[in-house]
Amino acid sequence: MNFAVWLIERPRWFKRIFLIANDFAMLGIALWAAYSLRLSRIYIPETWQTMLLLLAAPIIGVFVFYWRGLYKLVTRFIGPSGTTQIYIAVIIAAVLWALVVYLSGVKNHPRSVVVIYALIAAILIRLSRQWAGSMLLKAAPQYEPIQTDVRKNVIIYGAGPAGIQLLRALNEMETYRTVAFIDSSPSLAGQVVHGVKVIRPEKIGKVIADEKVDEVLLAAPSALRSERRVALKVLEQYPVEVKTLPALEEIASGRVEISDLRPIDVEDLLGRDPVEPDTALLASQVRDKSVLITGAGGSIGSELTRQLLQLGPKTLILFDVSEPALYEISLELAEMQRRMRVGPGGPERQTTVVQILGSVLDRDLVRRTIDQHNVEVIYHAAAYKHVPIVEVNPAVGLQNNTFGTLVVAEAARNAGVERFVLISSDKAVRPTNVMGASKRLAELILQALAEDPHNTTFTMVRFGNVLDSSGSVVRLFRKQIKTGGPVTVTHPEVIRYFMSIPEAAQLVIQAGAMAEGGEVFVLEMGTPVKIDDLARTMIRLSGLEVQDEAHPDGDVEIRYVGLRPGEKLYEELLIGEDTTGTDHPRIFKTSEPVLAYEELIAALERFEKAIANNDLTEVQEMLHATVEGYAPGSATAAAAPGTDEWQPQSQTLH
């Protein structure tokens, strides 16, 4: 075994002592050479004070090297970053030694010796490390690793405060190497921020290719979603995974951490900018009142409860048929109340939260709940919403969605509840499925009740798909991408409107507060999204490639499985054209055809009888006769947005 192999295999402490001895000698030689060069003669210390000063320099240097982590570097693989650390440590050591000389009181000491000493020391330390490294690698090549830097190369998109905080967090870890900032600001282009260069977005492709970048971290949490979408559009064409930071107000610590990074959300992709809510409108019908939410454990119902709790109701009654869902939302509200109680500006008194486990079809339970808790406002979100499931279980869907609404609405009218808000769906417009028809029947019930004079204000709020709700296509795509595909899309031309769950719940509360009775409020859903495009974008922003004819070796296949029973290529929000705006830019009001209460009740009695007899033919005939525009099986014939035939009724909203 030669000396190099023997040295490599020694314990770490032994190698550190070896390096310390080398550095002590090199620093001593450097200082002696500095004096000799400055004085133009072979320097010999004349007094014991100067001898001590000569000895102090290497001692200080070794301590500084240890403090700066030079003895943690592997000598064979120092690289450029290690060289920089050596130079910085030598400069610090030289300055500290100069300070010791100044404090010692030694007179006529050449000040230029400090500079000469630093230069020679830096050269000797670096050369000694370089020589040792090359000797060890040459003598023992089997110990050379395949890759000297195993860190993941990343780019930070956004050189603002959040980007700088993120860079600091990355620098504290040994798993990431930031190769560049990307920022569109002209004043930042070409600048260097904390040692990392800022480049323009159009140059990102070259950096990704040259530096073999694996991830791009989007650090623009304060940007509007439309601006974030521009950034994502730039990144979509490159084979990198994109992660983003949430809004800074969502980062509780106030300091950006690696754990704050999350995969790109669909809200980031859709580019819909939020509109500030009217806080007075939000609280006007809720504060200090007893509020009931049916379907409180569902996607919309649970978000309604979260937002309503913050508006200060006296009592919040959570009504749901699912025990696990009721338990989960109850725990969440309890934690919210704890934070509100200890946080600044907490409420003077706590909202009483009540859990009611049961079905909206249970007349006695609904009546007792309303009477016992003196309910003043009801948000009716309880419904079966999955089109294919309701399509093969039409009787159950109609019972829950239609007759459940009838039970709660009649109980509200009889008890004198002030306000009743139905959470409806865009699928209620010219429905092609039983689920949509059942929701339109629920709307007709409220419209009929609103025509009959009484103390309850009945209203409906209609909107399209909400992002990431239970059963959402987004959740399905995310799961399919994670497992390697295929990603299943029903039809290459299918179009949907999307809205975030929090925005939908917020707009529902505001629309309900504006109601006068019998209106159908329609939420402006923004630009329709092609589901095929959404799937492709989600795949690419996961750092993967779509597998198709152009890219047969891609990572994830998109498979078209055909429209499911009752599905449309596109959804509408309006039946007629009688639509007006409101005080809110995203809430519209429409008046639509109404059935007289007696006529509707007679039709519902026939529905009940047909359901009881399991006469599905009669059910279908009644749906044709009662629900305007009901056309089951016509989904595939619908023209898609973007074609000459498509004339969406919701265009009046834009």
Residue pairs with C-beta under 8 A, 6 or more apart in sequence:
2 139
2 140
3 139
4 135
4 136
4 138
4 139
4 140
5 139
5 140
5 143
7 15
7 18
7 136
8 136
8 140
8 143
10 18
15 75
16 71
19 70
19 71
19 75
20 62
20 65
20 66
20 71
22 128
22 132
23 58
23 61
23 62
23 65
23 125
23 128
24 58
24 59
24 61
24 62
25 58
26 121
26 124
26 125
26 128
27 57
27 58
27 61
27 62
27 93
27 121
27 124
27 125
28 54
28 55
28 57
28 58
29 120
29 124
30 117
30 120
30 121
30 124
31 54
31 57
31 58
31 113
31 117
31 121
32 43
32 54
33 116
33 120
34 113
34 116
34 117
34 120
35 43
35 110
35 113
36 42
36 43
37 116
38 110
38 112
38 113
38 116
39 110
45 51
45 54
49 104
49 106
50 106
53 100
53 101
53 104
53 106
56 97
56 100
57 93
57 97
57 117
60 93
60 96
60 97
60 100
61 89
61 90
61 93
61 97
61 121
64 89
64 92
64 93
64 96
65 71
65 89
65 93
68 85
68 88
68 89
68 92
69 85
70 82
70 85
70 86
70 89
73 82
73 85
75 129
75 132
75 133
75 136
76 133
76 136
76 137
76 143
76 144
77 133
77 145
77 148
78 86
78 129
78 130
78 133
79 148
79 149
82 129
83 126
86 122
86 125
86 126
86 129
87 122
87 126
90 118
90 121
90 122
90 125
91 118
91 122
93 121
94 114
94 115
94 117
94 118
94 121
95 114
97 114
97 117
98 111
98 114
101 109
101 114
136 143
137 143
137 144
149 177
151 174
151 175
151 176
151 177
152 175
152 176
152 177
152 214
152 215
153 177
153 179
153 211
153 212
153 213
153 214
154 170
154 176
154 177
154 178
154 179
154 213
154 214
154 215
154 216
154 217
155 178
155 179
155 180
155 181
155 182
155 204
155 207
155 208
155 213
155 215
155 216
155 217
155 240
156 163
156 166
156 167
156 170
156 178
156 180
156 181
156 182
156 196
156 216
156 217
156 219
157 163
157 181
157 182
157 183
157 216
157 217
157 218
157 219
157 220
157 231
157 235
158 181
158 182
158 183
158 218
158 219
158 220
158 223
158 231
159 181
159 182
159 183
159 185
159 188
159 191
159 193
159 198
160 183
160 219
160 220
160 222
162 219
162 220
162 221
162 222
162 245
162 248
162 256
163 181
163 183
163 193
163 219
163 220
164 193
164 194
165 219
165 255
165 256
166 217
166 219
166 245
166 256
166 261
167 178
167 181
167 193
167 194
167 196
168 194
168 256
169 256
169 257
169 258
170 176
170 178
170 258
171 178
173 258
176 258
178 196
179 196
179 207
179 211
179 213
180 196
180 197
180 198
180 199
180 207
180 211
181 188
181 193
181 196
181 197
181 198
181 199
182 198
182 199
182 200
182 201
182 204
182 216
183 189
183 198
183 199
183 200
183 201
184 200
184 201
188 198
189 198
189 199
189 200
190 197
190 198
190 199
191 197
191 198
192 198
199 207
201 231
201 234
204 216
204 234
204 235
204 238
205 237
205 238
207 213
208 216
208 238
208 239
208 240
213 240
214 240
214 241
214 543
215 240
215 241
215 242
215 243
215 543
216 235
216 238
216 240
216 241
216 242
216 243
217 242
217 243
217 244
217 245
217 261
218 228
218 231
218 232
218 235
218 242
218 243
218 244
218 245
218 264
218 268
219 244
219 245
219 256
220 227
220 228
220 231
220 244
220 245
221 244
221 245
221 246
221 247
221 248
221 250
221 251
222 247
222 248
223 231
224 273
225 267
225 268
225 270
225 271
225 272
225 273
225 274
226 271
226 272
226 273
228 244
228 268
228 271
229 268
229 269
229 270
229 271
230 271
232 242
232 264
232 268
232 269
232 537
232 541
235 242
235 541
236 537
236 540
236 541
237 540
239 543
239 544
239 545
240 543
241 263
241 541
241 542
241 543
242 263
242 264
242 541
242 543
243 261
243 262
243 263
243 264
244 261
244 262
244 263
244 264
244 265
244 268
245 251
245 256
245 260
245 261
245 262
246 260
246 262
248 254
251 257
251 260
263 542
264 538
264 541
264 542
265 467
265 468
266 467
266 468
266 474
266 498
266 534
266 538
267 467
267 500
269 534
269 537
269 538
269 541
270 467
270 498
270 526
270 527
270 529
272 498
272 499
272 500
272 503
272 526
272 527
274 503
275 584
275 585
275 586
277 506
277 510
278 510
278 583
278 584
281 510
281 513
281 514
281 583
281 584
282 307
282 311
282 506
282 509
282 510
282 513
283 311
283 312
284 513
285 377
285 418
285 419
285 509
285 512
285 513
286 308
286 311
286 312
286 313
286 377
286 509
286 513
287 311
287 312
287 313
288 312
288 313
288 314
289 313
289 314
289 315
289 376
289 377
289 418
290 313
290 314
290 315
290 317
290 373
290 374
290 375
290 376
290 377
291 308
291 313
291 315
291 316
291 317
291 375
291 376
291 377
291 378
291 379
292 317
292 319
292 369
292 370
292 373
292 375
292 377
292 378
292 379
293 301
293 304
293 305
293 308
293 316
293 317
293 318
293 319
293 378
293 379
293 381
294 301
294 319
294 320
294 360
294 378
294 379
294 380
294 381
294 382
294 404
294 408
295 301
295 319
295 320
295 360
295 380
295 381
295 382
295 383
295 423
296 302
296 304
296 305
296 318
296 319
296 320
296 325
296 326
296 329
296 381
297 318
297 320
297 322
297 324
297 325
297 326
297 328
297 329
298 320
298 325
298 381
298 382
298 470
299 466
299 469
299 470
299 501
300 381
300 423
300 466
300 469
300 501
300 504
300 505
300 508
301 320
301 329
301 379
301 381
301 382
301 423
302 325
302 328
302 329
302 332
303 501
303 502
303 504
303 505
304 379
304 381
304 505
304 508
304 509
305 316
305 318
305 329
305 333
306 332
306 333
306 336
306 505
307 502
307 505
307 506
307 509
308 316
308 379
308 509
309 316
309 333
309 336
309 337
309 340
309 351
309 353
310 336
310 340
311 509
312 347
312 351
313 351
314 351
314 352
315 351
315 352
315 353
315 354
315 373
315 374
316 333
316 351
316 352
316 353
316 354
317 354
317 356
317 369
317 373
317 375
318 326
318 329
318 330
318 333
318 353
318 354
318 355
318 356
319 356
319 358
319 360
319 369
319 382
320 326
320 329
320 356
320 357
320 382
321 357
321 358
321 359
321 360
321 382
323 357
326 355
326 357
330 353
330 355
333 353
334 353
337 350
337 351
337 353
340 346
340 347
341 347
341 350
354 373
356 365
356 369
358 365
359 365
359 400
359 404
360 366
360 380
360 382
360 400
360 404
360 405
360 407
360 408
361 399
361 400
361 403
361 404
361 407
362 407
363 407
363 411
366 407
366 408
366 411
367 411
367 414
367 415
369 375
370 378
370 411
370 412
370 415
370 417
371 415
375 412
375 415
375 417
376 417
376 418
376 419
377 417
377 418
377 419
377 420
377 421
377 512
378 408
378 412
378 417
378 419
378 420
378 421
379 421
379 423
379 508
379 509
379 512
380 405
380 408
380 409
380 420
380 421
380 422
380 423
381 423
382 400
382 404
382 408
383 400
383 401
383 404
383 423
383 438
383 439
383 442
384 390
384 396
384 397
384 400
384 401
384 435
384 438
385 425
385 435
385 471
386 435
386 471
387 427
387 433
387 435
387 436
387 564
387 565
387 566
387 567
388 564
388 565
388 566
388 567
389 397
390 396
390 397
390 401
390 433
390 434
390 435
390 438
390 566
391 433
391 434
391 435
391 564
391 565
391 566
392 565
394 434
394 616
394 619
395 611
395 614
395 616
395 619
397 434
397 435
397 438
398 434
398 438
398 441
398 607
398 611
398 619
399 611
400 438
401 435
401 438
401 439
401 441
401 442
402 438
402 441
402 442
402 445
402 604
402 607
403 604
403 607
403 608
405 422
405 442
405 445
405 446
406 442
406 445
406 604
408 420
409 420
409 422
409 445
409 446
409 449
409 458
410 449
412 420
412 456
413 449
413 454
413 456
416 454
416 455
416 456
417 456
418 455
418 456
418 457
419 456
419 457
419 459
419 512
419 515
420 446
420 456
420 457
420 458
420 459
421 459
421 460
421 461
421 508
421 511
421 512
421 515
422 442
422 443
422 446
422 458
422 459
422 460
422 461
423 461
423 508
424 439
424 442
424 443
424 460
424 461
424 462
424 463
424 520
425 435
425 436
425 439
425 462
425 463
425 464
426 462
426 463
426 464
426 465
426 497
426 525
426 571
426 572
426 573
427 433
427 435
427 436
427 439
427 571
428 436
428 437
428 439
428 440
428 442
428 443
428 462
429 436
429 440
429 462
429 571
429 572
429 573
429 574
429 575
429 629
429 649
430 572
430 575
430 628
430 629
430 630
430 631
431 437
431 439
431 440
431 627
431 629
431 630
431 631
432 566
432 567
432 568
432 630
432 631
432 632
432 633
432 634
432 635
433 565
433 566
433 567
433 632
433 635
434 566
434 623
434 632
435 566
436 566
437 623
437 627
437 630
440 627
440 628
440 630
441 604
441 626
441 627
443 460
443 462
443 520
443 592
444 594
444 595
444 600
444 626
444 627
445 600
445 604
446 458
446 459
446 460
446 518
447 458
447 460
447 518
447 520
447 592
447 594
447 595
448 594
448 595
448 596
448 597
448 600
449 456
449 458
449 597
450 457
450 458
450 459
450 517
450 518
451 518
451 594
451 596
451 597
452 597
457 515
457 516
457 517
458 515
458 517
458 518
459 511
459 512
459 515
459 516
459 517
459 518
459 519
459 520
459 521
460 519
460 520
460 521
461 507
461 508
461 511
461 512
461 520
461 521
461 522
461 523
462 520
462 521
462 522
462 523
462 573
463 497
463 499
463 504
463 507
463 508
463 522
463 523
463 525
463 573
464 496
464 497
464 498
464 499
464 523
464 525
464 571
464 573
465 472
465 473
465 496
465 497
465 498
465 499
465 571
466 472
466 498
466 499
466 500
466 501
466 504
467 474
467 498
467 499
467 500
467 501
468 474
468 475
468 501
469 501
473 496
473 531
473 534
474 534
474 538
476 488
477 487
477 534
477 535
477 538
478 538
480 486
480 487
480 488
480 556
481 487
481 538
481 539
481 542
481 544
481 556
484 555
484 556
485 547
485 555
485 556
485 557
485 558
485 559
486 556
486 557
486 558
486 559
487 535
487 538
487 539
487 556
487 557
487 558
487 559
488 558
488 559
488 560
488 561
489 531
489 532
489 535
489 558
489 559
489 560
489 561
490 531
490 560
490 561
490 562
490 563
490 564
490 567
491 531
491 560
491 562
491 563
491 569
491 636
492 532
492 560
493 530
493 532
493 569
493 640
494 530
494 531
494 532
494 563
494 567
494 569
494 570
494 640
495 528
495 529
495 530
495 531
495 569
495 570
495 571
495 640
495 641
496 528
496 529
496 531
496 570
496 571
497 525
497 526
497 528
497 529
497 571
497 573
497 650
498 525
498 526
498 529
499 523
499 525
499 526
504 523
507 523
507 584
507 586
507 587
508 523
510 584
510 587
511 521
511 523
511 582
511 584
511 587
512 521
514 521
514 582
514 583
514 584
514 587
514 589
515 521
518 591
518 594
519 589
519 590
519 591
520 589
520 590
520 591
520 592
521 582
521 587
521 588
521 589
521 590
522 573
522 574
522 579
522 587
522 588
522 589
522 590
522 650
522 653
523 573
523 586
523 587
523 588
524 585
524 586
524 587
524 588
524 653
524 654
525 573
525 650
525 653
528 570
528 641
532 558
535 558
536 546
536 558
539 545
539 546
539 555
539 556
539 558
540 546
544 554
544 555
544 556
545 551
545 553
545 554
545 555
545 556
546 554
546 555
546 556
546 557
546 558
547 553
547 554
547 555
547 556
547 557
547 558
548 554
548 557
548 558
563 569
563 635
563 636
566 632
566 635
567 635
568 635
568 638
569 635
569 636
569 638
569 639
569 640
570 638
570 640
570 641
570 646
570 648
572 648
572 649
572 650
573 649
573 650
573 653
574 590
574 592
574 649
574 650
574 652
574 653
575 590
575 592
575 593
575 628
575 629
575 649
576 590
576 591
576 592
576 593
576 649
577 649
577 652
578 590
578 591
578 592
579 588
579 589
579 590
579 652
579 653
580 588
580 589
580 590
581 588
581 589
582 588
582 589
588 652
588 653
593 628
595 603
595 626
600 626
603 622
603 625
603 626
606 618
606 622
607 619
607 622
609 615
610 616
610 618
610 619
610 622
611 619
620 632
623 630
623 632
624 630
639 645
639 646
640 646
641 648
